[in-house]
Amino acid sequence: MWRRFRRRSLAPRRPAVFPEQIGLVMVTALAIAGGVVAILLALR
């Protein structure tokens, strides 16, 4: 049981963002931020 627990919980994790996806994450973050700003300006 300890081996299975150690293998599952202490195994190296996948990175949250792979290096080739950084551009996509930045574009997505800018689009979301722009949408939030547009909504806030529209409600103003």
N, C-alpha and C positions, 0 to 999 in steps of 0.2 A: 504494500500500500504506500509506503513512504517513497519508493522509487517512482511510482506512477504520479504521486503528488508533486515530487520534485521535478519530474520531467515536464509536467504540464504548467506548473506555476513559476518555475525558475528558468524555463527555456528562454532563449533570446527572442525578443519580440520583433515583429516586422516594424520598420519605420512608419511613422504616421504619414509622411509624404516622401515618396521616392524623389531623387534629385531631378529626374526628367519631368516631374509634375509640378515643379515650383512655379513655372510660368502660368500654368493653368490655375493654380491656387491663387496667384496674385490677381489674375484677370477676374476670377470669380469673386474674390474679396472686394475688388473695386466695383464690380457690378452690384453687389449687395449693398455696399456703402452708398453708391449713387442712388439706388432705389430708395433707401431709407431717407436720404437727404431730399429726394424729390417728394416723397410722401410728407415729410415734415414741412416742406415749403408749401405744398398744396393745402395742408390743413391749417396753415398759419393765417 
